[in-house]
Amino acid sequence: MGKFLLFLLLGLGAALYFPQTRPVVLDTLAPVLNPILTWQTKGEMAQITRELQMINREGQALPEPGGDFQAWMGRNFQGGDREDSWGNPYTLVTWPDSVGVVSKGPDLEIHTPDDIVETALIPRQRRRR
């Protein structure tokens, strides 16, 4: 059984190595991999929203969606944590009482049913006049 598993892993590695066979293998494994990748992405997004809540509680300004958010992600999250499990950067959406961190999901397109959104209530600091 151990030899079979070793040969299976070597064959999978070889199939992923060659660019011609990589899409076929990934499409075949998508039903198995996507739930795992979705779970991992949701965990990362929960951490990002916790960080946003923390800086808001400390009275710091939240990053603005777009380049400001991407720069904040670069300063606060290292390596692959700045991107979802499919290699796309996370995006920030703000509402008057909350924020959302968005992943394009497995289809790599925004505004589709497989998008993943993690929201967090963040009361805005009122400015004194």
BAKOL-75451 format. One record per residue: residue number from 1; chain; x, y, z of N, C-alpha, C, CB in turn. Coordinates in pm, 1 decimal. Glycine has a CB too. Layout:
! residues N
 pos unit      npx      npy      npz     capx     capy     capz      cpx      cpy      cpz     cbpx     cbpy     cbpz
 NUM    A        X        Y        Z        X        Y        Z        X        Y        Z        X        Y        Z
...
This chain:
! residues 129
 pos unit      npx      npy      npz     capx     capy     capz      cpx      cpy      cpz     cbpx     cbpy     cbpz
   1    A     82.4   -119.3      0.0      0.0      0.0      0.0     86.7    125.5      0.0    -93.7     -0.1    120.5
   2    A    196.0    124.4     73.2    285.6    238.9     80.7    350.2    269.9    -53.2    392.3    214.3    184.1
   3    A    389.6    162.8   -126.9    450.3    184.1   -258.1    349.2    243.5   -355.4    506.2     52.6   -313.5
   4    A    225.5    195.5   -348.0    120.9    247.6   -436.4     99.3    397.3   -410.8    -11.7    169.6   -415.8
   5    A     93.4    433.9   -284.2     74.2    574.8   -248.5    192.0    659.9   -295.7     55.8    589.6    -96.4
   6    A    312.3    608.7   -282.3    431.4    679.1   -328.1    427.1    700.5   -479.5    557.7    601.4   -289.0
   7    A    392.4    594.2   -555.1    382.9    608.0   -700.5    271.4    704.2   -740.5    359.6    471.5   -765.0
   8    A    160.8    702.4   -666.9     50.7    793.5   -694.4     94.1    938.6   -674.7    -69.1    761.1   -604.4
   9    A    164.2    965.2   -565.4    213.1   1100.7   -539.2    318.0   1144.2   -642.0    271.9   1108.7   -398.3
  10    A    405.3   1054.3   -681.0    505.1   1087.1   -783.4    437.5   1115.7   -917.6    606.9    972.1   -798.5
  11    A    336.4   1036.3   -951.8    263.4   1059.5  -1076.8    190.1   1191.8  -1074.8    164.9    946.9  -1102.4
  12    A    128.7   1224.7   -960.3     59.0   1353.1   -946.6    157.8   1468.7   -957.6    -16.6   1360.0   -811.9
  13    A    271.8   1455.6   -893.1    374.8   1559.0   -901.5    424.0   1578.7  -1043.7    491.5   1524.0   -811.7
  14    A    444.2   1469.4  -1114.5    489.0   1478.2  -1253.6    381.4   1543.8  -1340.1    523.9   1338.0  -1308.5
  15    A    255.7   1507.9  -1318.0    146.1   1566.4  -1397.3    134.4   1716.2  -1371.4     12.2   1496.7  -1364.7
  16    A    157.8   1757.9  -1247.6    150.1   1900.5  -1216.0    273.2   1976.8  -1266.1    134.9   1919.9  -1065.3
  17    A    382.6   1908.3  -1283.5    505.9   1972.2  -1328.8    495.4   2020.3  -1473.2    622.5   1876.0  -1314.9
  18    A    433.2   1940.5  -1557.6    425.3   1973.6  -1699.8    307.1   2066.3  -1727.4    413.2   1845.6  -1784.1
  19    A    332.6   2181.9  -1789.9    225.9   2280.2  -1814.1    107.4   2225.7  -1894.9    283.3   2398.9  -1885.9
  20    A    132.3   2129.7  -1983.5     24.3   2076.0  -2066.0    -76.2   1995.3  -1984.8     81.5   1989.7  -2176.1
  21    A    -29.7   1926.2  -1882.9   -119.8   1840.0  -1805.3   -172.1   1907.1  -1678.3    -48.5   1711.8  -1768.4
  22    A   -110.8   2018.1  -1637.6   -150.4   2084.6  -1512.6   -298.7   2123.4  -1510.0    -65.5   2208.7  -1491.5
  23    A   -353.3   2190.1  -1615.1   -495.5   2228.1  -1608.1   -589.6   2107.8  -1597.1   -532.7   2309.5  -1730.6
  24    A   -555.7   1999.2  -1665.9   -640.7   1879.6  -1661.7   -642.7   1821.6  -1520.4   -590.9   1773.1  -1763.1
  25    A   -526.5   1813.0  -1458.5   -517.6   1757.8  -1323.2   -591.2   1847.4  -1223.8   -370.1   1741.2  -1281.0
  26    A   -570.1   1978.6  -1233.3   -635.0   2070.1  -1139.6   -786.3   2070.9  -1157.2   -580.3   2210.8  -1157.1
  27    A   -834.3   2063.6  -1280.8   -979.3   2055.9  -1303.4  -1036.2   1926.3  -1247.7  -1011.2   2066.9  -1453.2
  28    A   -962.8   1818.9  -1261.9  -1007.9   1689.5  -1210.8  -1014.0   1689.2  -1058.4   -915.5   1577.9  -1259.6
  29    A   -916.5   1753.7   -994.9   -909.6   1755.4   -848.5   -990.4   1868.7   -784.8   -765.9   1766.6   -805.1
  30    A  -1045.9   1959.5   -864.4  -1117.7   2075.7   -811.3  -1226.9   2039.3   -710.7  -1178.9   2153.1   -924.6
  31    A  -1308.7   1936.6   -735.2  -1411.9   1904.6   -635.3  -1355.4   1865.6   -498.5  -1498.3   1792.3   -686.6
  32    A  -1234.5   1815.6   -496.5  -1170.8   1778.6   -370.1  -1096.6   1897.7   -310.4  -1074.1   1660.8   -390.9
  33    A  -1026.7   1972.7   -394.9   -943.0   2081.6   -346.3  -1021.1   2206.7   -307.5   -842.5   2116.9   -450.1
  34    A  -1124.8   2242.9   -383.3  -1194.4   2369.2   -358.1  -1254.1   2381.3   -217.8  -1303.1   2386.2   -458.8
  35    A  -1315.9   2277.9   -161.2  -1363.1   2292.9    -22.7  -1249.5   2317.7     76.6  -1440.0   2168.8     19.0
  36    A  -1136.7   2254.7     54.8  -1021.6   2275.0    143.2   -968.4   2417.1    127.6   -909.9   2171.8    112.8
  37    A   -954.8   2462.4      3.8   -905.2   2597.4    -22.2  -1002.7   2703.5     28.1   -879.9   2616.6   -171.5
  38    A  -1132.3   2676.8     16.4  -1233.6   2769.7     67.9  -1222.0   2781.4    219.0  -1375.8   2723.6     28.5
  39    A  -1206.1   2669.6    287.4  -1190.9   2669.4    433.0  -1067.6   2750.1    473.9  -1180.3   2524.8    486.3
  40    A   -956.6   2729.2    403.2   -833.0   2801.9    433.6   -852.7   2951.4    410.3   -715.8   2749.2    347.5
  41    A   -916.4   2988.0    301.2   -939.7   3128.8    268.9  -1028.6   3194.5    373.3  -1002.7   3142.5    130.1
  42    A  -1134.3   3126.6    416.1  -1223.5   3182.3    518.4  -1148.0   3208.5    648.6  -1341.5   3087.2    544.3
  43    A  -1056.8   3120.1    684.2   -976.5   3140.7    804.8   -887.3   3263.2    794.2   -891.6   3018.5    832.4
  44    A   -824.5   3280.4    678.5   -739.2   3398.2    658.5   -822.2   3526.6    662.0   -663.4   3387.9    524.4
  45    A   -939.7   3522.2    599.9  -1026.4   3640.0    596.0  -1076.7   3676.0    736.1  -1145.4   3615.6    501.7
  46    A  -1104.1   3576.4    818.2  -1145.6   3602.2    956.4  -1033.3   3672.1   1032.5  -1185.1   3470.2   1027.6
  47    A   -909.3   3630.9   1008.5   -795.1   3695.8   1073.4   -781.4   3840.8   1027.9   -665.5   3618.8   1043.5
  48    A   -801.7   3865.9    900.3   -792.2   4002.7    848.1   -899.1   4090.8    911.5   -806.4   4003.7    694.1
  49    A  -1022.5   4041.5    920.4  -1128.6   4123.0    980.2  -1103.7   4145.6   1128.9  -1265.1   4056.3    959.5
  50    A  -1046.2   4047.7   1198.9  -1011.3   4068.8   1340.5   -907.1   4179.5   1354.4   -958.3   3937.8   1403.8
  51    A   -809.7   4180.3   1264.4   -707.6   4286.7   1266.6   -771.3   4423.3   1240.8   -597.3   4258.8   1161.1
  52    A   -863.1   4429.7   1146.5   -931.3   4555.7   1117.5  -1012.1   4603.4   1238.7  -1023.4   4539.6    995.3
  53    A  -1080.2   4510.9   1305.9  -1154.9   4547.1   1426.4  -1061.5   4598.3   1535.0  -1234.9   4427.1   1478.3
  54    A   -946.9   4534.7   1549.7   -851.5   4574.3   1652.8   -798.0   4715.7   1627.8   -735.6   4474.2   1658.7
  55    A   -759.4   4746.0   1504.4   -705.7   4879.7   1480.6   -815.0   4985.2   1495.7   -642.4   4888.3   1340.8
  56    A   -938.1   4949.5   1466.6  -1048.0   5043.2   1486.8  -1069.6   5069.0   1635.8  -1177.0   4989.7   1422.4
  57    A  -1064.1   4963.0   1717.7  -1079.4   4979.7   1863.4   -968.5   5066.1   1921.4  -1080.3   4843.1   1933.2
  58    A   -849.8   5057.4   1861.0   -736.7   5137.4   1907.9   -744.2   5281.9   1859.6   -606.4   5075.1   1862.1
  59    A   -847.0   5313.8   1780.9   -864.8   5450.2   1733.3   -787.0   5484.2   1607.6   -826.4   5544.0   1839.4
  60    A   -725.6   5385.0   1546.0   -652.1   5409.3   1422.4   -748.2   5410.6   1304.1   -542.6   5302.5   1402.0
  61    A   -710.9   5480.3   1200.2   -793.4   5486.5   1080.0   -786.2   5353.8   1005.2   -748.6   5602.8    988.6
  62    A   -900.1   5311.5    954.8   -904.2   5191.1    872.8   -848.2   5221.5    734.5  -1048.4   5136.2    862.4
  63    A   -786.4   5122.2    670.4   -739.7   5146.5    533.8   -858.6   5165.6    440.2   -650.8   5029.8    484.9
  64    A   -837.9   5244.0    337.7   -941.0   5264.8    236.4   -934.8   5149.5    135.4   -922.5   5403.3    164.9
  65    A  -1048.2   5113.6     76.0  -1045.4   5009.6    -28.1   -951.7   5048.2   -142.0  -1186.9   4984.6    -83.1
  66    A   -893.9   4948.7   -204.7   -802.6   4973.6   -317.0   -657.5   4967.6   -274.4   -831.5   5108.7   -379.5
  67    A   -580.2   5061.9   -324.8   -436.1   5062.3   -300.4   -398.4   5076.4   -154.6   -373.1   5172.0   -377.0
  68    A   -474.8   5156.1    -78.7   -446.1   5173.9     63.6   -461.4   5041.0    138.3   -539.5   5281.0    124.7
  69    A   -566.4   4965.7    106.1   -587.9   4834.8    168.6   -477.5   4737.9    128.6   -725.5   4777.7    129.4
  70    A   -438.6   4737.5      1.2   -332.1   4647.6    -43.7   -200.2   4680.1     25.3   -315.3   4656.1   -195.7
  71    A   -171.1   4809.5     43.0    -49.0   4849.2    113.8    -55.9   4804.9    259.8    -28.0   5002.6    105.1
  72    A   -172.9   4820.2    323.4   -192.1   4776.4    461.9   -171.5   4625.7    472.5   -333.0   4815.3    512.7
  73    A   -225.6   4551.5    375.8   -208.2   4405.5    375.3    -59.8   4370.6    364.0   -288.0   4340.8    258.5
  74    A     12.1   4442.9    277.7    155.3   4418.0    260.4    234.5   4442.0    387.2    209.8   4504.6    150.4
  75    A    193.3   4541.2    465.8    263.7   4571.3    590.9    227.2   4473.3    702.2    232.4   4713.6    635.5
  76    A    105.9   4420.1    701.2     57.7   4341.9    814.5     51.1   4191.2    793.1    -75.5   4389.4    851.0
  77    A     57.3   4147.5    669.1     48.6   4004.4    640.7    160.2   3967.2    544.8    -90.3   3966.5    581.6
  78    A    234.2   3865.1    579.5    350.2   3824.3    501.2    314.7   3707.9    409.2    466.5   3785.8    593.5
  79    A    390.3   3692.8    304.3    378.2   3577.3    215.7    243.9   3567.4    147.8    403.3   3452.5    291.8
  80    A    192.1   3445.5    142.9     67.3   3418.0     73.8    -56.9   3466.2    143.6     55.5   3275.4     51.7
  81    A    -44.6   3514.3    268.1   -162.4   3559.2    341.5   -224.8   3685.5    282.2   -126.1   3583.8    485.6
  82    A   -157.8   3749.8    189.5   -213.9   3868.8    125.4   -305.3   3831.4     10.6   -102.7   3959.8     75.3
  83    A   -305.8   3704.1    -26.0   -386.6   3654.9   -136.8   -470.1   3536.7    -91.1   -297.9   3615.3   -256.2
  84    A   -582.3   3515.6   -159.9   -664.8   3399.6   -126.6   -596.8   3272.3   -177.3   -807.3   3413.7   -187.5
  85    A   -658.1   3160.0   -153.9   -597.8   3030.9   -189.0   -582.2   3009.6   -338.3   -679.9   2919.9   -132.4
  86    A   -647.5   3091.7   -419.0   -638.6   3080.2   -564.6   -544.4   3183.9   -623.3   -776.4   3094.5   -627.2
  87    A   -474.6   3260.3   -537.3   -374.2   3354.8   -582.1   -423.5   3494.5   -613.8   -309.5   3301.6   -699.3
  88    A   -547.1   3526.4   -576.9   -601.1   3660.5   -601.2   -590.7   3745.4   -475.8   -747.3   3652.7   -648.0
  89    A   -558.9   3874.3   -491.2   -554.2   3960.8   -373.0   -693.3   3978.7   -313.4   -494.1   4097.8   -408.6
  90    A   -698.2   3986.3   -181.2   -824.2   4016.2   -113.5   -862.7   4161.0   -142.8   -812.8   3991.7     40.3
  91    A   -992.2   4188.9   -143.2  -1038.2   4326.2   -159.0  -1119.2   4365.4    -36.2  -1122.4   4342.5   -288.7
  92    A  -1126.4   4494.3    -11.4  -1198.3   4547.6    103.5  -1321.0   4622.9     54.1  -1107.1   4640.1    188.8
  93    A  -1432.4   4599.4    122.2  -1556.9   4671.1     95.9  -1598.6   4733.6    227.7  -1669.6   4576.1     37.6
  94    A  -1642.4   4858.4    224.4  -1685.4   4923.9    348.5  -1831.6   4966.0    337.7  -1596.2   5046.8    379.6
  95    A  -1898.9   4960.6    451.0  -2034.5   5009.4    468.2  -2033.0   5101.0    589.4  -2137.6   4891.6    485.2
  96    A  -2139.0   5176.2    615.1  -2137.3   5269.5    729.0  -2109.0   5203.2    864.5  -2269.3   5340.8    736.5
  97    A  -2152.6   5077.3    882.1  -2136.2   5013.0   1012.4  -2048.9   4887.8   1010.2  -2270.0   4977.6   1066.7
  98    A  -1989.3   4856.8    896.8  -1911.9   4732.8    888.8  -1815.4   4736.2    770.4  -2005.8   4611.7    877.0
  99    A  -1731.3   4634.4    766.9  -1639.2   4614.5    655.1  -1651.3   4470.8    608.0  -1492.1   4647.6    695.7
 100    A  -1610.3   4447.2    486.1  -1607.8   4312.0    432.5  -1478.7   4287.5    358.5  -1726.7   4287.6    340.8
 101    A  -1425.4   4170.4    376.6  -1308.9   4126.5    301.3  -1360.9   4025.0    200.1  -1195.8   4065.0    395.5
 102    A  -1324.1   4042.5     74.0  -1381.9   3963.3    -33.5  -1274.2   3884.3   -106.5  -1457.2   4053.1   -131.3
 103    A  -1307.5   3757.8   -134.9  -1226.8   3671.7   -220.2  -1310.1   3638.7   -343.8  -1181.5   3541.2   -144.4
 104    A  -1246.3   3634.6   -459.3  -1317.3   3600.9   -582.7  -1362.8   3455.3   -586.2  -1229.1   3629.3   -702.2
 105    A  -1304.7   3370.8   -502.4  -1343.5   3230.1   -497.2  -1280.9   3147.8   -608.6  -1493.2   3218.0   -503.9
 106    A  -1323.6   3021.9   -617.9  -1261.5   2928.1   -712.5  -1272.7   2966.7   -859.8  -1322.0   2794.4   -694.5
 107    A  -1378.1   3038.4   -899.0  -1391.2   3071.1  -1041.6  -1307.6   3192.3  -1081.2  -1537.0   3096.7  -1076.0
 108    A  -1243.3   3257.7   -984.3  -1151.6   3369.5  -1006.7  -1219.6   3493.6  -1064.9  -1041.2   3325.9  -1098.7
 109    A  -1351.9   3502.3  -1051.7  -1427.4   3617.5  -1100.8  -1506.2   3679.1   -986.1  -1522.3   3576.5  -1216.4
 110    A  -1510.3   3811.6   -982.9  -1582.3   3883.0   -878.1  -1730.7   3891.5   -914.7  -1522.6   4024.9   -856.9
 111    A  -1814.6   3905.0   -814.6  -1960.0   3917.3   -830.1  -2023.6   3792.5   -889.9  -1992.6   4036.7   -917.0
 112    A  -1977.7   3676.9   -844.9  -2038.5   3549.8   -884.1  -2076.6   3474.1   -756.9  -1940.9   3464.8   -973.6
 113    A  -2161.0   3372.2   -769.1  -2209.5   3302.5   -648.5  -2102.2   3239.3   -560.3  -2303.8   3196.8   -689.1
 114    A  -1984.7   3209.5   -615.6  -1883.3   3143.9   -532.3  -1791.4   3242.3   -460.2  -1800.1   3051.5   -617.2
 115    A  -1817.3   3372.1   -472.1  -1737.8   3469.8   -397.7  -1749.9   3442.3   -247.8  -1783.3   3614.7   -430.7
 116    A  -1643.9   3469.6   -176.3  -1642.2   3450.5    -31.4  -1630.4   3588.1     32.1  -1524.3   3356.0     14.0
 117    A  -1719.9   3618.5    126.6  -1719.0   3748.2    193.4  -1719.6   3725.9    343.6  -1840.5   3835.0    149.8
 118    A  -1626.4   3788.1    410.3  -1619.8   3786.0    557.8  -1647.5   3928.2    604.6  -1478.3   3733.6    611.1
 119    A  -1754.6   3945.4    680.6  -1789.7   4079.7    727.5  -1766.3   4091.5    877.4  -1936.4   4112.6    693.9
 120    A  -1747.6   4214.0    921.2  -1729.3   4242.8   1062.7  -1791.5   4378.1   1093.3  -1578.8   4240.5   1101.7
 121    A  -1866.1   4384.0   1202.7  -1919.4   4511.8   1247.3  -1805.3   4596.7   1300.0  -2028.5   4492.4   1355.2
 122    A  -1798.0   4717.4   1252.2  -1694.7   4810.1   1297.5  -1760.4   4945.1   1315.6  -1574.6   4818.1   1196.6
 123    A  -1788.2   4980.3   1440.1  -1847.0   5112.5   1462.0  -1745.3   5220.1   1425.2  -1893.3   5129.1   1609.4
 124    A  -1790.0   5315.1   1348.5  -1701.1   5423.0   1305.1  -1677.7   5521.1   1418.5  -1759.4   5495.9   1183.0
 125    A  -1557.5   5570.7   1422.4  -1525.5   5673.2   1521.9  -1592.7   5803.4   1480.6  -1370.9   5692.5   1536.4
 126    A  -1667.1   5861.1   1569.5  -1732.8   5989.4   1537.5  -1630.5   6101.1   1552.3  -1857.4   6015.3   1630.4
 127    A  -1631.6   6187.9   1453.2  -1540.1   6301.8   1457.1  -1605.8   6413.5   1535.6  -1502.3   6349.6   1313.6
 128    A  -1529.3   6475.8   1622.1  -1580.7   6589.4   1699.2  -1563.1   6716.2   1618.9  -1509.3   6601.5   1836.1
 129    A  -1664.4   6799.9   1626.4  -1656.2   6927.6   1552.2  -1628.5   7040.6   1643.4  -1783.2   6955.4   1476.0
